[in-house]
Amino acid sequence: MFRTSLRSSLTILRPSAPSALAASRLVAARRFLSDDARAQIQKAVTSSPMVLFMKGTAERPECGFSRAVVQILGLHGVTTEKLRTYNVLEDQELRNGIKEFSEWPTIPQLYVNGEFIGGCDILLGMHQSGELEDLLVKNDIIPKEQSSDAPSS
């Protein structure tokens, strides 16, 4: 009886094809980031083994999500020599441009060796599963022996 009533109350929603107007807005949105700005962000992303676009600085995060990412990286022993941070609150063009560049709507955003990893939620999940430690070791951000000495939770 319960299954029948549950099944009958569900409706299946199928995504419709994007309208021409929605498609043109998407194309227009991608044009906001100039080729020069895109090149500057690409250069920043590859400027260090690990790059974090955040609100505030590593020493003074100005957002709880940015603070959480800095703390997670600190737990793994990421040093300032391997991490470069950019405060998006200091540059509105960077704040908007990085979202378009990565096609990710939120900040903070982490890149490892030029590859976009994700934001706070992704990093937290990777930290909890052990994937973040593996990624950091694989990309020579932290030494392998350091990762094996870390206390297990």
Steps between C-alpha positions, in 0.01 A plus 500: 500500500779747596703424188202549273415838647863609490542390142184676387605828660829520312532681172797463272646826379702491185725791416385686193732614226640846563319774318679716249484788747661295778770379261577855387525614865751220568711606203477865609599409856815330374595815315530705820844354566738659253777300338751709697324430832475131414873490424582677828289251697660208314844640588394536866362144510833361381720737705538259790449129565183586696289812447204605714260776403335603824333779693771654714848362551631176643593690815165683516221318314189717464252219443428176683543289189838656422602447864397133478709442187806667658454284811466179296817581306675579828399162641679340206814705554479708182774764525491858377772412250256266324185714539423832333181678602306776326257718693201544268360775726780729382410468131138488379608395150690203645208413728262474205756379248617198699141373517469519123849358445432189707127482426457465879262745671658529843819607672739366629643309207806277514734409214779243518764514226263703283204263540180620663420282802193667646366708783459450872243221475712300255816547711321397817372183334844422360656559843253267669547224241881523489500610135646841584806351667553271200468797263747708703757219511456416130559865404800546733321754716576300816759227536383141517669435835322800654162364394564161659605664830176697528269383777209292380148597589 
